[in-house]
Amino acid sequence: MQGKKAVTINDVARVAGVSNATVSRYINNKTFVTGEKAEKIERAIEELAYRPNRIARGLKLQRAMQIMVVVPDIRNPYYAGMYATVQRLANDKGFTAILFNTNEEEKKELEAVRLVTELGCDGLIFCSTSDDEEIIRQLMSLPIAVVTSNTFGAMIFDTVHGIRRGQGVYLGTSHLIDYKHVRIAYAGGTPNSILNKRRLSGYERAMNEHGLPIRKEYEFAGAFTVQGGIAAGEYFSSLPEMPTAVACANDMIAIGLMQYFQRNGIQVPDDVSVVGMDNIEYAEYFNPSITTVTNDSGEFAEKAMSLLFSRIDGSYTGDPRECLCDRRLIVRNSTRPL
């Protein structure tokens, strides 16, 4: 039995009452066609269940019609939310977004760079916790558009990051200081990762600006995960003099830390105040709700995609650019004044 004939641009144009060229422009970039014509085309596409042939379109444009997104931990809701936005924006432009999770391993980051070449991707959004020179060299050798997160200090690639590196943890620590805490600890992520170093620097900057002592036994680095937070809770509770407050490198750490404290009779915030970072959805609904600092994954994704596609479509060919994201403290129930 012969299969059903595939719907073509010609069919969409006929039903919509517009030219083939107009339908083609709409499919390639919806901003090219607006108003009544766009509505007619969209209705025709839905009525006919038209699906563009991305392979054929890619051959015509000499593109693979796909980008790769490299993240350190897809279990972290921040990166999951970021990828969801990237995927939606990529699909809107007829592209596929390929996800590569590295589990914060440098060898997997290098593997991702090699794979993006093998797949012939048109662009790469690269979120790393490392500043390894070999990774930077491999990224610089790519013949495609690259956008990075806040990992790399110099303006090597188009980059999206906070207004000041370490600013989120700085704001969280400053909030604890405003609440009259002095024995403030830092619960960090993967030891020696550049992301942990930057967030630690935010903690130390706040302490130094307020003339408070930085006690090295109050600085802990484990992992950017719930398990890392549990390890931090076990460590801090074993100290002869526990901190009265903890600034965490992200909300996942804060959740693990608070879980450990609560399971061992340490009340948050009555005994210890806790601040997170990233404002993931779980932070608001955890009990008690977590005081944290915004790090909007959707905003990051939108800015990264804007930078990336301006390179892919050739509308920008200049020097590397920097896109800044604001940080804002959100006070909830996991902190209290002394």
MILUM-430587 format. One record per residue (C-alpha): chain; residue in one letter; z, x, y. Coordinates in Angstrom, 1 decimal, decimal comma. Example, Ala and Ser with C-alpha at 12.3 -4.5 7.8 and 13.67 -1.06 7.14 Angstrom:
<rs>
+------+------+--------+--------+--------+
: pafi : firo :     c3 :     c1 :     c2 :
+------+------+--------+--------+--------+
:    A :    A :    7,8 :   12,3 :   -4,5 :
:    A :    S :    7,1 :   13,7 :   -1,1 :
+------+------+--------+--------+--------+
</rs>
This chain:
<rs>
+------+------+--------+--------+--------+
: pafi : firo :     c3 :     c1 :     c2 :
+------+------+--------+--------+--------+
:    A :    M :    0,0 :    0,0 :    0,0 :
:    A :    Q :   -1,0 :    1,4 :    3,4 :
:    A :    G :    1,9 :    2,1 :    5,8 :
:    A :    K :    2,3 :    0,4 :    9,1 :
:    A :    K :    0,2 :    1,9 :   11,9 :
:    A :    A :    2,2 :    4,0 :   14,3 :
:    A :    V :    2,7 :    2,7 :   17,8 :
:    A :    T :    0,9 :    4,9 :   20,4 :
:    A :    I :    1,0 :    5,4 :   24,2 :
:    A :    N :   -2,2 :    3,3 :   24,3 :
:    A :    D :   -0,2 :    0,3 :   22,8 :
:    A :    V :    2,6 :    0,7 :   25,3 :
:    A :    A :    0,2 :    0,9 :   28,2 :
:    A :    R :   -1,6 :   -2,2 :   27,0 :
:    A :    V :    1,6 :   -4,3 :   26,7 :
:    A :    A :    3,0 :   -3,0 :   30,0 :
:    A :    G :   -0,3 :   -3,5 :   31,9 :
:    A :    V :   -0,4 :    0,1 :   33,2 :
:    A :    S :   -2,5 :    3,1 :   32,6 :
:    A :    N :   -2,0 :    5,6 :   29,7 :
:    A :    A :   -1,4 :    8,3 :   32,3 :
:    A :    T :    1,5 :    6,3 :   33,9 :
:    A :    V :    3,1 :    5,8 :   30,5 :
:    A :    S :    2,8 :    9,5 :   29,8 :
:    A :    R :    4,4 :   10,4 :   33,1 :
:    A :    Y :    7,2 :    8,0 :   32,5 :
:    A :    I :    7,9 :    9,4 :   29,0 :
:    A :    N :    7,8 :   13,1 :   30,2 :
:    A :    N :   10,1 :   12,4 :   33,1 :
:    A :    K :   11,4 :    9,0 :   34,0 :
:    A :    T :   11,9 :   10,1 :   37,7 :
:    A :    F :    8,1 :   10,2 :   38,0 :
:    A :    V :    7,7 :    6,4 :   37,6 :
:    A :    T :   10,2 :    4,0 :   39,2 :
:    A :    G :   10,5 :    0,3 :   40,2 :
:    A :    E :    8,5 :   -2,5 :   38,5 :
:    A :    K :    6,2 :   -0,2 :   36,6 :
:    A :    A :    9,1 :    1,6 :   35,0 :
:    A :    E :   10,7 :   -1,7 :   34,0 :
:    A :    K :    7,5 :   -2,9 :   32,4 :
:    A :    I :    7,1 :    0,3 :   30,5 :
:    A :    E :   10,7 :    0,3 :   29,3 :
:    A :    R :   10,3 :   -3,3 :   28,1 :
:    A :    A :    7,1 :   -2,5 :   26,2 :
:    A :    I :    8,7 :    0,5 :   24,6 :
:    A :    E :   11,6 :   -1,7 :   23,4 :
:    A :    E :    9,3 :   -4,5 :   22,2 :
:    A :    L :    7,0 :   -2,2 :   20,3 :
:    A :    A :    9,9 :    0,1 :   19,1 :
:    A :    Y :    7,8 :    3,1 :   20,3 :
:    A :    R :    9,1 :    6,5 :   19,4 :
:    A :    P :    7,4 :    9,5 :   21,2 :
:    A :    N :    6,0 :   12,2 :   18,8 :
:    A :    R :    8,1 :   15,1 :   20,0 :
:    A :    I :    6,2 :   17,6 :   17,8 :
:    A :    A :    2,9 :   16,6 :   19,3 :
:    A :    R :    4,4 :   16,7 :   22,8 :
:    A :    G :    5,9 :   20,1 :   22,2 :
:    A :    L :    2,5 :   21,5 :   21,1 :
:    A :    K :    0,8 :   20,1 :   24,2 :
:    A :    L :    3,5 :   21,6 :   26,5 :
:    A :    Q :    3,8 :   24,7 :   24,3 :
:    A :    R :    7,5 :   24,1 :   23,9 :
:    A :    A :    9,8 :   23,4 :   21,0 :
:    A :    M :   11,4 :   20,5 :   22,9 :
:    A :    Q :   14,9 :   21,6 :   21,9 :
:    A :    I :   17,8 :   23,4 :   23,3 :
:    A :    M :   20,9 :   25,0 :   21,7 :
:    A :    V :   24,5 :   24,4 :   22,7 :
:    A :    V :   27,0 :   27,1 :   21,5 :
:    A :    V :   30,7 :   26,1 :   21,6 :
:    A :    P :   33,8 :   27,9 :   20,3 :
:    A :    D :   35,5 :   25,0 :   18,7 :
:    A :    I :   33,9 :   21,5 :   18,3 :
:    A :    R :   37,3 :   20,2 :   17,1 :
:    A :    N :   38,5 :   20,5 :   20,7 :
:    A :    P :   37,7 :   17,2 :   22,4 :
:    A :    Y :   36,6 :   19,1 :   25,5 :
:    A :    Y :   33,7 :   20,6 :   23,7 :
:    A :    A :   32,9 :   17,5 :   21,8 :
:    A :    G :   32,7 :   15,5 :   25,0 :
:    A :    M :   30,6 :   18,2 :   26,7 :
:    A :    Y :   28,1 :   18,2 :   23,8 :
:    A :    A :   27,9 :   14,4 :   23,8 :
:    A :    T :   26,8 :   14,5 :   27,5 :
:    A :    V :   24,3 :   17,4 :   26,9 :
:    A :    Q :   22,8 :   15,5 :   23,9 :
:    A :    R :   22,3 :   12,3 :   26,0 :
:    A :    L :   20,8 :   14,2 :   28,9 :
:    A :    A :   18,5 :   16,2 :   26,6 :
:    A :    N :   17,3 :   13,0 :   24,9 :
:    A :    D :   16,5 :   11,5 :   28,2 :
:    A :    K :   14,0 :   14,3 :   28,7 :
:    A :    G :   12,6 :   14,1 :   25,2 :
:    A :    F :   14,5 :   17,2 :   24,0 :
:    A :    T :   16,8 :   17,7 :   21,0 :
:    A :    A :   20,2 :   19,4 :   21,5 :
:    A :    I :   21,2 :   21,6 :   18,6 :
:    A :    L :   24,9 :   22,3 :   18,2 :
:    A :    F :   26,2 :   25,6 :   17,0 :
:    A :    N :   30,0 :   26,0 :   16,5 :
:    A :    T :   31,3 :   29,6 :   16,4 :
:    A :    N :   35,1 :   29,1 :   15,7 :
:    A :    E :   35,6 :   31,7 :   18,4 :
:    A :    E :   34,1 :   34,4 :   16,1 :
:    A :    E :   32,0 :   37,1 :   17,9 :
:    A :    K :   29,8 :   37,6 :   14,8 :
:    A :    K :   28,9 :   33,9 :   14,9 :
:    A :    E :   28,1 :   34,1 :   18,6 :
:    A :    L :   25,6 :   36,9 :   17,8 :
:    A :    E :   24,3 :   34,8 :   14,9 :
:    A :    A :   23,7 :   31,9 :   17,3 :
:    A :    V :   21,7 :   34,2 :   19,7 :
:    A :    R :   19,5 :   35,3 :   16,8 :
:    A :    L :   19,1 :   31,7 :   15,6 :
:    A :    V :   18,0 :   30,4 :   19,0 :
:    A :    T :   15,1 :   32,9 :   18,9 :
:    A :    E :   14,1 :   32,0 :   15,4 :
:    A :    L :   14,1 :   28,3 :   16,2 :
:    A :    G :   12,0 :   28,9 :   19,3 :
:    A :    C :   14,4 :   26,9 :   21,5 :
:    A :    D :   13,5 :   26,4 :   25,1 :
:    A :    G :   17,0 :   26,9 :   26,5 :
:    A :    L :   20,6 :   27,8 :   25,6 :
:    A :    I :   24,0 :   26,6 :   26,9 :
:    A :    F :   26,4 :   29,3 :   25,8 :
:    A :    C :   30,2 :   28,6 :   25,9 :
:    A :    S :   32,0 :   31,8 :   24,7 :
:    A :    T :   35,6 :   33,0 :   24,7 :
:    A :    S :   34,3 :   36,6 :   24,5 :
:    A :    D :   32,8 :   39,1 :   27,0 :
:    A :    D :   31,5 :   41,5 :   24,3 :
:    A :    E :   28,9 :   43,8 :   25,7 :
:    A :    E :   26,6 :   43,4 :   22,7 :
:    A :    I :   26,6 :   39,6 :   23,1 :
:    A :    I :   25,7 :   40,0 :   26,8 :
:    A :    R :   22,9 :   42,4 :   25,9 :
:    A :    Q :   21,5 :   40,0 :   23,3 :
:    A :    L :   21,6 :   37,1 :   25,8 :
:    A :    M :   19,9 :   39,2 :   28,5 :
:    A :    S :   17,1 :   40,0 :   26,0 :
:    A :    L :   16,3 :   36,3 :   25,4 :
:    A :    P :   13,0 :   35,1 :   26,9 :
:    A :    I :   14,4 :   31,6 :   27,6 :
:    A :    A :   16,7 :   29,9 :   30,1 :
:    A :    V :   20,4 :   30,6 :   29,5 :
:    A :    V :   23,4 :   28,9 :   31,1 :
:    A :    T :   26,9 :   30,2 :   30,4 :
:    A :    S :   30,4 :   29,0 :   30,9 :
:    A :    N :   33,0 :   31,0 :   32,9 :
:    A :    T :   33,2 :   33,9 :   30,4 :
:    A :    F :   31,0 :   36,5 :   32,2 :
:    A :    G :   32,4 :   37,9 :   35,4 :
:    A :    A :   29,2 :   39,2 :   37,0 :
:    A :    M :   26,3 :   37,0 :   38,1 :
:    A :    I :   24,2 :   37,8 :   35,1 :
:    A :    F :   23,2 :   34,3 :   34,1 :
:    A :    D :   23,3 :   30,8 :   35,6 :
:    A :    T :   26,9 :   29,9 :   35,3 :
:    A :    V :   29,2 :   26,9 :   35,5 :
:    A :    H :   32,9 :   27,5 :   36,0 :
:    A :    G :   36,0 :   26,5 :   38,1 :
:    A :    I :   36,4 :   27,3 :   41,8 :
:    A :    R :   38,5 :   30,3 :   40,9 :
:    A :    R :   38,9 :   31,7 :   37,4 :
:    A :    G :   42,4 :   30,9 :   36,0 :
:    A :    Q :   42,8 :   28,2 :   38,7 :
:    A :    G :   43,8 :   25,4 :   36,2 :
:    A :    V :   46,7 :   27,3 :   34,7 :
:    A :    Y :   47,6 :   28,5 :   38,2 :
:    A :    L :   47,9 :   24,9 :   39,4 :
:    A :    G :   50,0 :   23,9 :   36,3 :
:    A :    T :   52,4 :   26,8 :   36,7 :
:    A :    S :   52,7 :   26,1 :   40,5 :
:    A :    H :   53,6 :   22,5 :   39,7 :
:    A :    L :   56,5 :   23,8 :   37,4 :
:    A :    I :   57,6 :   26,1 :   40,2 :
:    A :    D :   57,6 :   23,2 :   42,6 :
:    A :    Y :   59,9 :   21,4 :   40,1 :
:    A :    K :   62,3 :   24,3 :   40,6 :
:    A :    H :   61,7 :   25,9 :   37,2 :
:    A :    V :   62,3 :   29,7 :   37,0 :
:    A :    R :   62,2 :   30,4 :   33,3 :
:    A :    I :   58,5 :   29,5 :   32,9 :
:    A :    A :   56,6 :   30,7 :   29,8 :
:    A :    Y :   52,9 :   30,8 :   29,0 :
:    A :    A :   51,4 :   29,6 :   25,8 :
:    A :    G :   48,0 :   31,1 :   25,5 :
:    A :    G :   44,9 :   31,0 :   23,2 :
:    A :    T :   43,1 :   33,6 :   21,1 :
:    A :    P :   44,6 :   37,0 :   21,9 :
:    A :    N :   42,3 :   39,4 :   23,8 :
:    A :    S :   39,7 :   36,7 :   24,4 :
:    A :    I :   38,4 :   36,8 :   28,0 :
:    A :    L :   39,2 :   33,1 :   28,4 :
:    A :    N :   42,9 :   33,7 :   27,5 :
:    A :    K :   43,0 :   36,7 :   29,9 :
:    A :    R :   41,7 :   34,6 :   32,7 :
:    A :    R :   44,1 :   31,7 :   32,1 :
:    A :    L :   47,0 :   34,2 :   31,7 :
:    A :    S :   46,0 :   35,7 :   35,1 :
:    A :    G :   46,4 :   32,2 :   36,6 :
:    A :    Y :   49,9 :   32,0 :   35,3 :
:    A :    E :   50,9 :   35,4 :   36,5 :
:    A :    R :   49,3 :   34,9 :   39,9 :
:    A :    A :   51,4 :   31,8 :   40,5 :
:    A :    M :   54,6 :   33,5 :   39,3 :
:    A :    N :   53,9 :   36,5 :   41,6 :
:    A :    E :   53,1 :   34,4 :   44,6 :
:    A :    H :   56,4 :   32,7 :   44,3 :
:    A :    G :   58,4 :   35,9 :   43,7 :
:    A :    L :   59,4 :   34,9 :   40,2 :
:    A :    P :   59,9 :   37,5 :   37,4 :
:    A :    I :   57,2 :   37,7 :   34,7 :
:    A :    R :   59,1 :   38,2 :   31,4 :
:    A :    K :   56,8 :   39,6 :   28,7 :
:    A :    E :   58,7 :   37,8 :   26,0 :
:    A :    Y :   57,7 :   34,5 :   27,7 :
:    A :    E :   53,9 :   35,3 :   27,2 :
:    A :    F :   52,6 :   34,1 :   23,9 :
:    A :    A :   49,0 :   34,2 :   22,6 :
:    A :    G :   48,0 :   32,4 :   19,4 :
:    A :    A :   44,9 :   30,2 :   19,3 :
:    A :    F :   43,3 :   27,5 :   21,5 :
:    A :    T :   44,3 :   24,9 :   18,9 :
:    A :    V :   47,2 :   22,5 :   17,9 :
:    A :    Q :   48,2 :   25,1 :   15,3 :
:    A :    G :   48,4 :   27,7 :   18,1 :
:    A :    G :   50,7 :   25,4 :   20,0 :
:    A :    I :   52,9 :   24,9 :   17,0 :
:    A :    A :   53,2 :   28,7 :   16,6 :
:    A :    A :   54,1 :   29,0 :   20,3 :
:    A :    G :   56,8 :   26,3 :   19,9 :
:    A :    E :   58,3 :   28,2 :   17,0 :
:    A :    Y :   58,2 :   31,4 :   18,9 :
:    A :    F :   59,8 :   30,1 :   22,1 :
:    A :    S :   62,5 :   28,2 :   20,3 :
:    A :    S :   63,5 :   31,4 :   18,5 :
:    A :    L :   64,2 :   33,3 :   21,8 :
:    A :    P :   67,8 :   34,0 :   22,8 :
:    A :    E :   67,1 :   32,3 :   26,1 :
:    A :    M :   64,5 :   29,5 :   25,8 :
:    A :    P :   62,2 :   28,8 :   28,8 :
:    A :    T :   62,8 :   25,6 :   30,6 :
:    A :    A :   59,1 :   25,1 :   31,1 :
:    A :    V :   55,8 :   26,1 :   29,5 :
:    A :    A :   52,3 :   26,3 :   31,0 :
:    A :    C :   49,7 :   26,0 :   28,3 :
:    A :    A :   46,2 :   27,4 :   28,2 :
:    A :    N :   44,8 :   24,0 :   27,1 :
:    A :    D :   45,9 :   20,5 :   26,1 :
:    A :    M :   45,5 :   21,2 :   22,4 :
:    A :    I :   48,1 :   24,0 :   22,6 :
:    A :    A :   50,3 :   21,6 :   24,6 :
:    A :    I :   50,1 :   18,9 :   21,9 :
:    A :    G :   51,0 :   21,4 :   19,2 :
:    A :    L :   53,9 :   22,8 :   21,2 :
:    A :    M :   55,3 :   19,4 :   21,9 :
:    A :    Q :   55,0 :   18,4 :   18,3 :
:    A :    Y :   57,0 :   21,4 :   17,2 :
:    A :    F :   59,7 :   20,8 :   19,8 :
:    A :    Q :   60,1 :   17,1 :   19,0 :
:    A :    R :   60,3 :   17,8 :   15,3 :
:    A :    N :   63,0 :   20,3 :   15,9 :
:    A :    G :   65,2 :   18,3 :   18,2 :
:    A :    I :   63,9 :   19,8 :   21,5 :
:    A :    Q :   63,1 :   17,0 :   23,9 :
:    A :    V :   60,1 :   17,0 :   26,3 :
:    A :    P :   60,7 :   16,9 :   29,3 :
:    A :    D :   64,5 :   16,7 :   29,1 :
:    A :    D :   64,9 :   20,1 :   27,5 :
:    A :    V :   61,5 :   21,7 :   28,3 :
:    A :    S :   58,7 :   20,7 :   30,6 :
:    A :    V :   55,2 :   21,2 :   29,4 :
:    A :    V :   51,9 :   21,5 :   31,3 :
:    A :    G :   48,4 :   21,4 :   29,7 :
:    A :    M :   44,9 :   22,2 :   30,8 :
:    A :    D :   41,6 :   20,3 :   30,5 :
:    A :    N :   42,8 :   16,7 :   30,7 :
:    A :    I :   41,3 :   15,7 :   27,3 :
:    A :    E :   41,7 :   12,0 :   26,4 :
:    A :    Y :   44,5 :   12,6 :   24,0 :
:    A :    A :   46,7 :   14,1 :   26,9 :
:    A :    E :   47,1 :   10,7 :   28,5 :
:    A :    Y :   48,0 :    8,8 :   25,3 :
:    A :    F :   50,3 :   11,4 :   23,7 :
:    A :    N :   54,0 :   10,6 :   23,9 :
:    A :    P :   55,2 :   11,6 :   26,4 :
:    A :    S :   51,9 :   11,7 :   28,3 :
:    A :    I :   50,9 :   15,3 :   29,2 :
:    A :    T :   50,9 :   16,6 :   32,7 :
:    A :    T :   47,6 :   18,6 :   32,9 :
:    A :    V :   44,8 :   19,9 :   35,1 :
:    A :    T :   41,3 :   18,4 :   35,1 :
:    A :    N :   38,4 :   20,3 :   33,6 :
:    A :    D :   35,7 :   17,7 :   33,4 :
:    A :    S :   33,5 :   18,4 :   30,4 :
:    A :    G :   31,0 :   15,8 :   31,6 :
:    A :    E :   30,7 :   17,4 :   35,0 :
:    A :    F :   30,2 :   20,8 :   33,3 :
:    A :    A :   27,5 :   19,4 :   31,0 :
:    A :    E :   25,6 :   17,7 :   33,9 :
:    A :    K :   25,7 :   20,9 :   36,0 :
:    A :    A :   24,7 :   23,1 :   33,1 :
:    A :    M :   21,8 :   20,9 :   32,2 :
:    A :    S :   20,6 :   20,7 :   35,8 :
:    A :    L :   20,5 :   24,5 :   35,9 :
:    A :    L :   18,9 :   24,8 :   32,5 :
:    A :    F :   16,1 :   22,4 :   33,1 :
:    A :    S :   15,2 :   23,7 :   36,5 :
:    A :    R :   14,5 :   27,0 :   34,6 :
:    A :    I :   12,6 :   25,3 :   31,8 :
:    A :    D :   10,3 :   23,2 :   34,0 :
:    A :    G :    9,8 :   26,2 :   36,4 :
:    A :    S :   11,1 :   24,5 :   39,5 :
:    A :    Y :   13,5 :   27,4 :   40,0 :
:    A :    T :   12,8 :   31,0 :   39,2 :
:    A :    G :   15,2 :   32,9 :   41,4 :
:    A :    D :   18,4 :   34,8 :   41,0 :
:    A :    P :   21,3 :   33,6 :   38,8 :
:    A :    R :   23,2 :   30,7 :   40,3 :
:    A :    E :   26,9 :   29,7 :   40,2 :
:    A :    C :   27,9 :   26,0 :   40,0 :
:    A :    L :   31,6 :   25,4 :   40,7 :
:    A :    C :   33,8 :   22,6 :   39,3 :
:    A :    D :   37,0 :   21,5 :   41,1 :
:    A :    R :   40,4 :   21,5 :   39,4 :
:    A :    R :   43,0 :   18,8 :   40,1 :
:    A :    L :   46,6 :   18,5 :   38,8 :
:    A :    I :   47,5 :   15,2 :   37,1 :
:    A :    V :   51,2 :   14,6 :   36,9 :
:    A :    R :   52,4 :   12,6 :   33,9 :
:    A :    N :   55,6 :   12,4 :   31,8 :
:    A :    S :   55,8 :   15,8 :   30,1 :
:    A :    T :   57,3 :   17,5 :   33,2 :
:    A :    R :   60,4 :   16,8 :   35,2 :
:    A :    P :   62,3 :   18,5 :   38,1 :
:    A :    L :   65,3 :   20,6 :   37,2 :
+------+------+--------+--------+--------+
</rs>
